[in-house]
Amino acid sequence: MKETRTGITAAAAAAALLLPLTACGGDASADGDGSTVTVTVGYQSRTINTVTAGTLLRSLGSFEKRLDALGDGRTYKVKWQDYATGAPITAQMTAGKIDIGSMGDFPLLINAARGKQLGKPTRLVSVTGYNLRGGLNTIVTAPGSRLTSLDDLKGKKVSTSVGSAADGTLVRALRRAGLDPAEDIEKLNQEPAVGASALSSGSADALSQFVAWPGLLAHQGKAQALYDGARLDLPTFHGVTAREDFAKRRPAVLDAFLKAQAQATDYLRSHPVAAAEKVAKATGLPAEAVYLYNGAQGIATFDPVIRPQLVSALKEDVAVLKDAGLTGDVDVDAFVDDGYVKKALGPAGYAERLAAGPPEPAGEVWPEGARETLSFTSPTALLKHVAGHRDAVRAAYVPDATTGTLWFADRAVWVADGTALLPFVAQETAQAYLAGHGGARIITYDQALERAS
């Protein structure tokens, strides 16, 4: 897909990259006799599909344990620096203050461009969470809003974080709807928390953001989905970037990090509820919102391997950022270096993970007090269970009938088509289904429960 205009404000994104470089130093620095090495990791605790390289990894202590086991006579210290977005991580990396960082696909490209521009090249060395259709980003409106489609955004104020993957989703979605992102909306460049407040106060009509903000606000009853990013059918992901000089100088440290990330990934897969609880405790986010993205059937699939589809998506993303004036040409092939993660996982381990893919969409019910969820392949079966256990259900999740994006069952848009009960993330997606299925109609969640019971 080709994009010609984006409406992203270049000056605002550039300013974000030039934030004051005041954080404590990293640069995998050693003391005078070289016996102590400090490694600095930049992460985004609330961008929860980076948890295997950030919040969860830190909670498990896997990286520190592997560094201690290197047995090279050095003492290693890890500094974890938490940020709301990827831009300040890039600023700190190019200043030599951060060694390893995690961020989304669009910020990764800015990271690559900025590193090359300043003579401080970085490399994409692994992936954290991904969604092959783009479901990690969602446009939401206030509860009860009269805005039900992208067309309704014309002339409205829309909050997003300029230069982020969520901004890319907004731009692409508007253009597909025949709207000009630069002329037809008033874009507010805001950090996620500020945008969420703007939506609640009415100073923004809609919010386009990345995980976990759309699901969090929906869970809290502070937003309803307007557009499911998976309708773009373009992969989105977050990944791990490392400074090239650090990777060459401390290959054993980077190897330890990537092995620890793989370990955290395996923990998340085998203990999804416990992992969600750990992340919730560390971030203050509701565990139910964390599980929406990071659960067994969650919107994000976690895997450190660098898939060809994701590299291809990066190459398409370059045009969006370039048209906006945020980057020049980015040599994606030079930026991506899967050699480190291949070495960390081993040839067989890497091939096995690469051959695997996202799980088939299914619904889940999280019973109160349970350490495991119940899985349902049929929305009707899930609704029937919920109807019979209303006081014992902590959360229920259903995949969108057309995109597969998981959403809270009680926040979904439900359609009755004959005897079938079908959930959708957003009103617009449901309307698209209705247009091709005569006789189908939208019903309330309570009506769906009644029909299923």
N, C-alpha and C positions, 0 to 999 in steps of 0.2 A: 504494500500500500504506500502511496506517495502522499506527502503532505506539502503544502505550499506556504501556508501561513499558520501561525500558532497563537499569537496574542500573548505569549509569555513575555514578561517584562525583563529584559536583559539586565538593565541597570540594577534592579532589585536583587536578582540572583547573584550578580557579580559582587554586590555589597555584602551579601551573606557569606561569600567565600573569603572576604577580607576582614572578617571579625578579628578583634584584638587577640593576639596570640599570647595568652596569659597563663595557660594551663601549665602544670608541672611538666618538666621535660621527660622525654622518653629516649628515643633513638637507641634502644637496646644498649644504653650506656653502661660502662663499667667504671669502677672506682680506680684509684691510682694504681693498685697492684693487679687489677683485672680479676679479682676474686669474687666480686659481686656484680651481677648484671641485672639491670632494671629493664623490663619489657613493658611498654605501655600499649594498652588495647582500648580503642575507642569503639563504643557500642551505643545502641539506642534501646534502653530497657523497655520502653513502651511500644516500640515497633516490634511486635512480638513474633514475627516470622524471621527474626534474626537471633532468636534465643539460643540456638545451638552454637552460636559464636559469641554470645553475650550473656544475657541474664541467666539462662539455665546452665550454661557452661560455668559461669562464675559460681552459681549456687552449688554445683556438684564438686567444684574444686579439682576437676580433672586435669586442667592445664598445669596448675601448680604441682600436682603430684607427678606428672610426666617430666616436668622440668627438674624436680628433685631427683628423679631417677636417671637423669642423664649421666651422672657419675663422671663429670669432666673436671671436678675439683672446684667448680664455681658455685656460688650461692645466687639463686635467681629470685628476684622480686617482681611481682606483677602489679602494675597500676591499672585499674579499671576506670575509665573516664566516660561518663554517661552524658549523652546529648539527645535533644529532641528530634534532630534531623541530621542528614548526612553532610550538609555544607560545612559546619564547623569542624567535623572530623577531617574533611579534606584540607581545610585551612591548617589544622594542626599537623597533618601528615606532611604537607609541603614545607612546613617550617621545621620538620625534623623532630616534632614533639610527640607524635604517635607512630608506632611501628606497624600495627595491624588495625584495620577498621572494617566495620560492616555497614552496608547501606543499600538502598534500592538501585534498580537498574539505571534510571536517569541520573541520579547522583553519581553512580559509578562512572558514567561516561564523562561527567564534569570532573570527577577525580582524575581520570586518565588524561583529559585535556589540560587540566591545571598542572598536573605533575610534569607533563612534557614541556609545557610553556615555561615553567620555572626551573627546568633542568633537574627535577626531583621525580623521576618516573616511578609509577606504581604499576602493580600487576593484579589482575583478578585471579585469585588462587583457588577459590572454592565457592560453592553456592550454599545458602542456608535454606530458606523456604521459597517455593515457587508455585505458580498456578499457570498451567499451559493455556488457559483461555483469557486470563486477565482479571479473575475474580477477586484479587487482593485489593482492588481499588473500587470505591463505590461513591456515587453522588447521592447525598441525602438532603431532605428538606425537614422543616419543623413538623411535628405531629399535627395532623389535620390540615396541612397546607393544601391550597387549591392547585398547586403546581403538581401535575401528574405526568408530564412528559418533558423531553428536552426542549421541544418547541416553546414550552411555557417559560423557559429561562430567558427568552429574549427580553432585553431591557432590565434584567434583574441583576442583583449583586450576588456574586458567587465567590466564596472564600476557598482558597487552596494555598498550598505551599509552592511557590514558583520554582520550577526546575525539578520538582519531584515527579515520581511515577504517577501520582494522583493527578497532578497538573497535566501530564501527558494524556491520561485517560480523558480528562475533561476536554482538552483540545481536540482529540480525535473523535470523541463522541459528538461534540458540537458540529464538527465539520461533516460527519456522516449524516447528521440531521439537517444539513444545509445551512447551518449558522456560522457566522464568522466570529471566532473567539476574540478577535481584537476589537470588533465593532458592535457585536450584538449583545454582549454582556459587559458588566463592570466587574472586572476581576479584582479581588482583594487578596493581596499577597500576605498571608498570615501563617504563623505556626499552628499546628493542629489544635492545641488547647485554646488559643486565641480565637481560631475559627469556630470552634465548638461553642464558645461563649457568645460569639457574634450571632450564630444561628439561634441560640436560645433567647438572646435579647431582641432579635428581629432586625439587627443591623446588617445581617446577611440573609438572603433568601434561600440560599443553598450552600452546601459544603461538599467539596470533592476532596477526599482524603484516603490515605492508605491505612493499613492495619495499625492498631486495633480500633481506630476512632469510629468508623461507621457502625460496626457491630456493637461497640461499647454504648454509643448514644442510642441505638435502637433498643438495646437491652434495658437501658435506663428509662426508656419511654420518652427520650428527648429528640428523637429523629425517626423518620421513616424513609425507606429507600426510594429514590427516584430513578436511579439507573444502575444496573448491575454491570460492572466493568467487563465481565465475562462475555457480554454481547459483542465486544470487539473481536473476540476470538484471537487475541494476540498475547503471547506469553508475558507474564510479569514475574519478577523475582527479586530477591535480595541476595547479596553475595559478600564475600570477604576479599578485601584488597590489602595488599602489603606493599610497603616501599621496596623498590627493587634493590637498593643498597643494603637494606636490612636483610632481605631474603638471601642475598649473596654472602653477607658477612655472618649471619646467624642461621644457616640452613637447618641446624639441629633444633633450634628454637621454633622455627616455623613448622617443621615436621611434627614437633610435639604438639603444637597448637592444632594442626589439622587432624592428628590422631585423636586428640581430646575432643575436637568438634565431632568427629565420627562417633566417638563414644557417647557424647551427649545426644546425637541424633538417634542412636540405637536405644538409648534410655527413653527418649520421648516416644518412640514408636512402641516400645514394649510396656511402658508405663504412662500412657497419655493422660490419665486423670491425675496421677501423682505429679507429673510434669506441669500440668496446668495449675495445680495448687501451689507448686514451688514458685512458678512465675508470678502468680497472683500475689503471693506473700511478699515477693521481692519488689513488685511494682505498685501494689495497691489497687490493681485492676481486679474486677470481679472474675473469679475463676470461670464462671459461665461464659463470659466474653472471650477469655483466653482460649477456652476449649473450642469455641466456634471456629477459630482459625487454626489452632494447633492440635485439635483432637484427632482421633483415629480416622474420621471421615472429614477432617477439617478443610477449610478453604485452601490452606497451604499444605503442600507436600514437602517434607524435609528430606534433603539428600545433598551431600557435599559435592557430588560429581557435577562437572560442567557439561550440560547437555547441548548438543548441536542446535536444538530449537531455541535455546536461550541465547546462544551466540548470534544466531540469525536475527532474533528479536532485537538484540543490542544494535545490530547494524541498521535495522529499520529505525530505531530510536534516534540515531545520530542525525537523521534528516530533520526530525522535529526540533531538536535542540539547535541545530545549525540554522534552520530557518528563523529561529527566535533570536539568533545572535548570541546564544549562550556558549557555544563552542565553535571552533572551526572544524576542519576534518579530524576525525578520530580514527586511528588505525586500530580497529577492534581486534584484529588477528594478533597484532603485536602486544596489545594490552592483556589479552587472555593467555594465561599460562597454566595449563592443566598438569604440567609436569610435577609440581609439588604435591598435589592431592593424589595423583596416580602413585607416586612413590609412597605416600603415607598409607594409602589403602592397599597397595600391592596390586599387581596386574589382575589377578583373579577377583579380588574384592572390588576393584573399580569396575570391571566388566560386569560383575553380578549386579551391582547397584545401577549401572547404566541400563541394563536390560529390564530392570523393574520400572514401574511407572506408578502413577497415582492410583489409589484404590477405586473400584467401581462406586459410584454415588450410592449412598444409603442413608437412611435416617437413623438417629440415635436418641435414646431417652436416658437421661442421667437421673437415676433415682436418688432421693434424699439419703445421705449417709453412705452411699455406695462408693466403692473404689473402682468399679467398672461400670461401663454403660451397656445398655441393651441396644442391639442393632435390628433395624427393620428395613426390608427391601421394598415394602409397600407403604405409601403414605397413609392409606386407609388403616392398615394394621397398626401403625404408630399412633394414629388418632384414637383408635379403639382402646389401645393400652392407656393412653393419657386420660381418656374419658373415664376409665375404670379405676384410675389411681390419681385423681386430681390433687389430693393432698400429699402425695408421696413422690411427686416429680419435681426435681430441682431445675431441670431444663430439658427442653425437647428441641431437636434440630431436624430440619428436612432439606433435601437438595432441590433446587429450582428444577422444575419439570423440563426445561429446555436447555439451561446452561450448566446445570449440575452444581451451582454455587450453593453451599450450605447456608441456612439462615434459621433464625429462631422460629419455631412453628407458630407461636402466638403473635409474631410480627410479620409473617408471610402473608401474601395476597393469595387467597384460596379460590379455586375455580371448580365448579361442579360441571362435569361433562358426562352426562348420563349417570352411570353409577360410579364413575371415577372421580376421585378427589385429588386435585393437582395443586401443589404449592409453587409460588413464584416469589422471587425476592422483591420485585418492584411492580407497581401498577402498570407501567408501560409494557413490561414483558408479558404480563397477563393479558393485556389488551391485544398484543400482537398474536397471542394464541387464540383469543376469541375471534379475531378477524378471519381465521382459517378453520374455525370449528363452529358451525352453526348449531345453535341450541345450548352451547356452553354459556355459563354465566358466573359472575363473581359472587361469592357468598362470604359471610363473616366467619371468623375462626370458631365461634360458638356454634354456628350452624354446621360447620364442617365436623366438629366433635359430635354433634347430635346425629348427623347422618351416619357417622362411622360406628356409633355405639349400638 
